[in-house]
Amino acid sequence: MKRVAFFLYGLVAYSIFLGTFLYAIGFVAGIAVPKSIDSTPSAPLGVALITDAALLAIFALQHSVMARQGFKSVWTKIVPKPVERSTYVLAASAALLLLFWKWEPIGGVIWQEQSASLFLQGLSLLGWIIVLISTFLIDHFDLFGLRQVVLYLRGIPYTPVPFVARGWYGYVRHPIYLGFIIAFWATPRMTVAHLVFAVATTVYILVAIRLEERDMVRAHGAQYEAYREQVSMLVPRPPRKPSRFGPEASS
């Protein structure tokens, strides 16, 4: 029963993540959701800025703190290891859903491009596609906790995903983050709220990369050091020399 319960917990956490991911696309693009990043403003500018900054900070802290190995070593004394990743995914989804719910739109247009509207919308969608495909190039189901609970259900000990570069991980170390940057910045209508969101998430991404790469060096040593020297961080380009090393597995 314990194994089944853990599996169902992981399945629920993954389902919530999937719904949150799809809602995020609509939230950023302003498509098919009741409230988007650019909905009609309803709060004074100062209140809106403080609220949005707080919501972004909550997500950034949750995402970074719970991903660190030091936190995990303590956290897994409370949360069973087979559901640790699912719990992380559930907490990240909750932080995002809180952001979607309490986000305060801000009026004011920074730029608006009509002639390239479809191109920019398509580019943003491409960013989301890059994010999704990149998760499968490492191990989508391990990244979001399903592999762990399935192995536990079957009574098979968990083993970490091998450190191997696949696809465009041979050209850019962090395609997931690259996809997010493209998705957030490619918009035909940049409002103040959207700009705040894009700038804050980009800054967070740059900080998160440093934290994740520090963990990867600790976990994989010279392998990741060699990979980091050969492959670009965010701007895709051919590697300096052929690489068999892999991507961020701890994000």
Protein Blocks (a to p, Z undefined) as FASTA:
>chain_A
ZZmmmmmmmmmmmmmmmmmmmmmmmmmnopaiabdfklccfbdfklmmmmmmmmmmmmmm
mmmmmmpmklmmmmmmmmcfklmmmmmmmmmmmmmmmmmmmoccdehifbdcfklmmmmm
mmmmmmmmmmmmmmmmmomklmnommmmmmmmnopacdddddddehjllmofblmlmmmm
mmmmmcfbdcfklmmmmmmmmmmmmmmmmmmmmmmmmmnmmmmmmmmmmpcfklgcddfb
dcfbdcdfkZZ
